[in-house]
């Protein structure tokens, strides 16, 4: 395949995805789930416990550990910072674009359509947003697309590789790592049953790898099994999981039309020509494997009452293929190709020159206050009334917090505050001296800025 492709197409695909996915990793402030996942990886390195994720001192039973291992490895190489936390997601995004390019070339034998598919996938606001934060989706998409590409031809080596990849995917987010192999199993069961033996090998290996970990977890941390399987998997299906938002049955259709800009104008003509059989598909098997992956993801998402916008991530590769095929069919392939190049140049120049932030800096108020706290007082403490995700961000950025604090970062700023910025403040804990053994507040020999006179430092 690589001989027929020529390296210029592969280099162009890697260049566009690298510009788009790597250009925003430097931005300050990890907050929300990103700060939570970064804190888990940091705790692994600090405590040396790599088997069972922890959020600081709290056990975290919602996800297996493999993706956190990758972030921890990135921290080991690059230090505890935003770039290192986001890097694994971005690298998997780049690899996903490359694998998508190879898969579409396998289907169409057309370099331009393959390149346009990968570029349209990459130059999509929703894909950029999810790939440049600390999230699982890009790693799982890479694993599932790679499994489909491998299983377009079934033999022992390919089945083995697909099984190992999918097994690691299951150690990231359970069933989501098995979507590609499941799609292959459904396709071959309906069409070429003689190849099911190879797919069964892949599926068996993909189940065996996480099973070893889950059996160990059951014997050492049974609460992990209960939370992960009963709440995170079955609770997501039944709607009993206390996360996410109940949404309407056709939520994902509206979401796709909203988020697939600027390419959604190509979807309707592409669907029309696909239904009419007027889109050229030289290789039927890889196409129907790819279609099976789309359907096996798209249809069950409608049946789950709690719908998440990030789950649409797995749908965009097939939609990008439709958009690229539609552009070719209506004769605007060259114009779309020029548009892709122009968008990449504009995005790259903007990322290099513009100080504006792609990700909202939710730590803007808390970071300078916390820096004052870390430099001025010991031990430190966090107001228990702060939201949990805010607490996790504070724990990631600054070490040394105490269970029995004499000093608080708080959003309850009534009374005297040492320093204040926005709705948050630094205050001494006069009202509750439990745990401080009557010694009072230990202040370091540093000057503390007056309230409202804190200037935000650069970086995180």
N, C-alpha and C positions, 0 to 999 in steps of 0.2 A: 504493500500500500504506500509506503513512504517514498519509494522510487517514483511511482506515478504522480505523487503529489508535488514534488519539488519543494525544497526547503523554504522558498520565499513565502508560500502560503502559510506554512506553520509559523515562521518567524513573524509574519504580519498579524496572525491571530494572537500569538503570545505578546506582541508589542502592544496591541490595543488593550487587551485585558490587563496587562501590567500597568499601563498608564492609568487606566480607570480605577483599578482595585487597590493599587499601592499608593496613589497620590494623596490620600486622605488619612493615612494611618498615623500621622504625626499629631493629629489634632488633640488638644488637651481634654481632660475630663472623661472618665469612664463613669457611667451612672446606670441606674436601672439594672436589668439582667446582665448587661456587660460587666458592670462592677462586681456583681455577684459571682459570675463565672471566673473572673480574674482573681477574685479573693480565694475561691476554692483552689485554684492552681497555686497561688502564693502560699496558702496554708499547707499544701502538699510538700512544697519545698522547705518551708520553715519547720514543719513537724516531722517530716519523713514518713508520713502515712500515705502511701500511694494507692492503697486498695479500696479505702472507703472515704469518699469525699467529705470534707468538712468546711463549713462556713465559719471561719474563725474557730471558736470552741463548739459550735453547734454542728451535729451530724447532718449531712445532706443526703437524703434517701431518694431524690427524685430522678437522678440520672446515673448510669454507670460511669466509670472513670476515664475511658480512653481519650476523649477529647480534652479533658483536663490535663492528662499526661502531656499532650502536644503543647498546650499553653505553658505548662511548667517547663518543658524543654526550651521553649522560646524564651521564657524568663531566665533560664539558666545561661543562655547564650547572650541575650541582649539586656538583661536586668529587668527590674520591676518598673515597667512604664507602659504607656498606652500603645506604642508601636508594637512592642513584643506581644501584648495581649491580643491585638487585632491581626497580627501577621498570619497565624494558621488559617483563619477564615479567608483572608485575601488570597493566600497561596492556593487553597482548594478552589477558590473562584476561578483563578487563572487556569488551573488544571481542568476544571469542568468545561471551560470554553474550548480548550484543546481537544478534550475527549468528544465533545459535541461536534466539533469540526470533523474529526475522524469518523464518527458515526454517520454523519450526514453524507460524507464522501462515500462511505460504504453503501449507502442507500442510492445516491443519485449519480455517482461517478462524475460529478460536476464540481470543479474547484470553486467557482464563483458562488454558487448556491451554498456550498458548505461554509465558505468564508463569511458570506452575508448572514447565515444562520447564527454562527458563533458571535459575530459582531453585533447583530440585533439583540441577541441574548445579553451581551455585556453592556450595551448602551441603553439600559432600561433603568429608570430611576429606582424602582423597587428592588431590582437585583443589586444595584450599587449600594443602596441603603443597607440591605441585609448582609451583604458580603463584607462590608467595611466596618461592621461592629463585631462583637464577640458572640457569634452564634453558631449553631450546629449545621444549618441548612446547606452551606456550600460543601462541607465535607461529606454529608450524606448524598447530595446530588452527584458529586464526583464518584463516589462508591457505586451508586446505582447505575449511572450511565456507563461506567467502566464494566460493570457486570453484564449489562446488555451487549456492549461492544464485544466482550470476550465470548459471550454465548451465541453470537451470530454464527459461529462455527463451533460445534461441540466436539471436543476431544479431551483427553485426560488432563493435559497441562492447563488448558483454558478453564475447564471445570474446577480444577484445583485453585487456580488464581482467583476466579470469581467467588468461590466459597470462602477463601481466606479474607478477601476484601469485605464481603458481606458480613462475615462473622465479626470483623472489627467494627463495621457499621452498627451491628446490633449492640456492641459495647459502647456505642456513642448514644444511641437513642432507641434501643429495642427494635420493634417491628419496622421502623422507618428505614433501617439498614438493610432490610430484606425485600424491599419493593421491586428492585431490578430482577432478582432471582425469581420472585413470585410471578412477575410478568412473563419471564421466560418459561416457567413451569406451566402457566395457563396456555401460552401460545403453543408449545410443543405437545401438550396434552390434547389440544384440539386439531392439530395439523400433522405433526411428525412424531408419532408415539415412540418410534424406535430410538429417538434421541433423548427420551426421558431419563434413561439410565444415567447419562452424563449430568443432566440437570439435577437429578436426585443426589448425585455425589456432591454437587455444589451446595445444594440446600442442606444436606446432612452435615457437611463441614461448617456451613454458616450457622447452624444451630448448635453444633458441638462446642465451638469456641466460646460463645457466651454462656453455655450451660455449665462449663467448668467453673467460670467465675461465679455464676448465680448459686451453684451448689456450695461453693466455699462461703459465699455471703450468707446463705441460709444457715450454715452451721455456726457462723461467727456473729452475724448481724441480722437475725431474722426480721427485724423491723424494716430493714432495707427492702426485703422481698415483698413484705406486706404493702409498703408505700408504693413501690415501683409498679408492681403488677396490679394490685387492687385499685389504687387511686389513680396513678398516672396513666395506666393503659385502659382498664375497664371503666374507671370513673370518667375518662375522656369520652368514651363511647356512649355511656349512659347519661352523661350530662351532670353527674354528681360531683365531678371535680370542681373545686371552688376556685377556678382560674378561668380566664377568658370571658367571653361575652356570648350569651345565646343570640344567634342571628338567624335570619330567614333562610329558607331552603336554597334560594338562588343567590345567596350572598357572593359566591365566587365568580359568577358570571358578571355581576356588577363590578366586582373588584378588578377583574381582568380588563374590562373596558376602561376603567378609571386609571389603572396603573401601567398599562402596556403602551403608553405613549412614548415616543411619537410614531409608533409602528402600528397602532390599532386600525388605521385606515386601510391597511393591507389584509386584514383578517377576513373580512366579508367576501371580497372577490376570491381569496384563496380557498375558503370553505366551499364556495359555489363551484369552482373548478375542480376541487377535490371530489365533491359528491358527483359531479358530471364525469369523473374519470379523465379529466383533461390535464392533470398534472403528471408529468413523467416520473415514474418510479421504477427504474431498471431492476433494482434488487428488492424483491417482495419480502423476503424473510426478515432482513434487518428493519425494514419499514414497519412491518406488523409487530415485531418485538417492541419497537419504539412506541407505536400506537398503543400496545398493550400496557406499557409502563404509564403512559398518560392516562388511560382509562382506569387502571387499577389504583391510581392515585386520585383522580378527579371524582369518580363516582362515590367512593366511600366517604370522601370529605363532606358530601352533602348530607350523609346520614348521621353525622356526628353533630349533636346540638350545639356544642361549644366550638365556634369557628374562629380561627386565628388568621390574621392577614398573612403572616409569614409562611403558612402552608401553601400559598399560591406559588411559592418559589419553585416547587417541583413541576409546575405546569408550564412555565415559560420556555423551556427548551423546545417542546413540541410546537408551541405557538410561534416561536421564532422561526422554526422550519417552515411553518405555514406561511408566515409573512414573507420569507425569502423566496419561497416557491411562487407565491402570488405575484411578487415583483417581477419574477422571470416570465410568468405567464402573461402578464399584461404589458410586457415590453418596456418596463422602466428599471430594469436591472442595473444598467449603467448609472442612472441618476441616483438610485439608492446607494450604490457603491460610493459615488462621490459624496453623498450625504453622510455616510458612515465615516469617511475620511475627515470631512469638515467637522463633524461633531467631536471626533477624537481630538483633533487639533485644538478646537475651541475649549474642550474640557481640560486638556492638558495645560494650555496656556492659563486658563482661569485658575486651575489648582496651583500652578506655580507662582502666579502673580497676585492673586486675590487673597487678602487676609481673612475673608469671610469663612465661616465654619460650616461644613456640611452637616455635622452632628451638633445638636443643641448642647451647649455647655451647662448642664444642670448643676454642676459643682461650682459655678462662678462665685456664688456668695460664700459657700462653705470652705472652699480651698484656702483663701487667705486667712479666714478666722482660725482654721485648723492649724495653719502654719504658725500663727501667733501662739496658739495653745501649746503646740509641740515644743516651741522654743522657750516658753515662759513658765510652764508648770509641770510638775510631776507629782503623783501619777495623774493620768488623764481619765476622763470619763465621757460617756455619751448619754445624753438625756434619753431615758427609756421611752419617752413619748414621741421621739422622731420616727418617721416611717422606716420600715426595715431596709428597703433598698437604699435609702440615704445612709443608714448605719453601715451597710456593707461597703458603700463607697468610701466612707471615712476609714473603715478598717483596712481597706486596700491601700489607701494613700499614706497612712501614718500608723506606725507601730506604737506599742506601749500603752494601750488603753487598759484601764483597770476595771475589775468587776465592782469594786467599792470606791467609786470615784470621789475625789474631793473637788473636782473641777468638771464643768459640763460644757459641751457644745449643745445649744438648745434652740428651739424655736418658740419657747415660752419665755419671753423677754420682759415680763413684768418684774419690777424691782430693779436693784442695782446690777448693772452689767459692767464687766471689765472692758469689753470691746464689743461693738455691734456693727453689723453690716446687713442691710436689707431686713429681712424678717428674722435672721438668726443672730445669736449673740454668744459671747463667752462670759460665763459668770461663775463666781465662787459658790460652793454648795453650803451655804450657812444653814439652810433650813433642815438639813439632814446630815448628821455627822456619823451615821452608822458606818462601821467599818474603818473609821479613820483613827480609832484608838485615842481620841482626844488630842492628837498632835496638831490638829489644824491643817491648814494648807501649806504645802511646801512649795515656795516660789523660787524659781531659778533667778540668778542674778542678772536679769535682763530687764530692760525698760519695756513696758507694755503700752502699745499705742492707745490713745484715748478712743472712746466710742466714736464711730463714724469716720475715723482717720486712718483706716487700713487701706493700703494700696495693694492690689492683686499682683502677686509675683508672676513672672513668666513661667510657662510650662506647668506641669502637674506636680 
